[in-house]
Amino acid sequence: MKQAIDRSMDSLLEFVEGGAITTVPGFRAAGVACGIKKSGALDLAMIVSDQVCAAAAVFTTNKIQSPAVTFDRELLHARADTIRAIVVNSGCANAITGARGFADAREMARLGAIALGDADIGVVVMSTGVIGQHLPMDRVATGIAMASEVLASDTDAGHAAAHAIMTTDTRPKEAAARVDIGGVVVTLGGMCKGSGMIHPDMATMLAMVVTDVAVAPAALQPAVRYAADRSFNAVTIDGDASTNDTFLVLANGVAGNSLIEDTRDPRYVAFRDALTAVAARLAQEIARDGEGATKFVTVRVRGARSFDEARQGARIIATSSLVKTAIYGADANWGRVLAAIGRSGIEVDPDRLGLWFDDLQLVAAGAPLPYAEAEAHATLTKPEVTITVDLGLGDEAATVWTCDLSHEYVSINADYRT
């Protein structure tokens, strides 16, 4: 199979072209249509490990949370080393649904365990779709039974699962990679969904990555947090954080490496960075598929005093409606960028600022440079644009991915429910 190589890591990491979550040994998947979506499209996915997994996750910080988030948080707190499966439905978020919603989330997990023949296994559940509607549990039950019967480890099964979790996404989002960690080749594979209602803080959508590395929950959790901060927490579409956001990682250990028990293990950083690379690939796909997007935008802030300040500055630029609409119209109104970072709450010295659109420098030492308007316009007409701001205050940097804001975004969200 053809592979593309990312040499940004010290260890050689190979992305598998066309890879799915089922690229990882010991995992099977399925995607089925059970009638949750009125369109008849695939709407329920299962991912199952043949072995018990260590699990770790980060969740939305929205104070209104889906019962699925509450259930999963409690499950992982109680038994993070006993998880074997994930059940995901699309078409209904099961959010703001009261006590019945929590009972439905618990029932999804119970039905998943029974379908796999072991009522005691841990099953994580996720839901995505319209808020304020109850799950049609008869259809969910049918879907779980259907999916359990067609679980497979081939690529097509992984692709079907990725399709089944989509809502307003225009395409599935998948990534898989292999890396040598301490002399053992391990595999990571993941999928996610997200197109709108995308904004930190946490994971900004539904995402799951599985791996065959042997790693304890005590080492897995900080790796997931680190990866989230540099991937899913670095993507924003519209400034709205969902009620259901979840980024989950399962590790089944079948690669055969000796257990990575904590962050002091020399192999921990290699695993953490591989996880981050796969998560970043998925996060970028979300930005590329932003609702109504015509351009993929990378915002880089460097020269900051800290990573947190660099990221905050980049986020404010990336969520500015004025910046995003200017990029959509290919209008090099660069003052909007610096005005955004000026209100970001981070330390800024106006006399030290530098600004670039791609390689075209527009501002140096806080003053405008002469440039050809036509060249700036041409830069912003490209399908991928990079905005770089140098604060000139330190050595820290951060990157955020976003998209432009088009008329189509309004059209999509004006009648999403109806």
Beta strands, then each sheet from edge to edge (+ up, - down):
strand 1: 3-6
strand 2: 13-16
strand 3: 27-32
strand 4: 44-59
strand 5: 83-92
strand 6: 122-130
strand 7: 173-181
strand 8: 184-193
strand 9: 206-211
strand 10: 246-251
strand 11: 296-304
strand 12: 354-357
strand 13: 360-364
strand 14: 367-368
strand 15: 384-390
strand 16: 396-403
sheet 1: 1+ 2- 7+ 8- 9+ 10+ 4- 3+
sheet 2: 1+ 2- 7+ 8- 9+ 10+ 4- 5+ 6+
sheet 3: 14+ 13- 12+ 15- 11- 16+
end
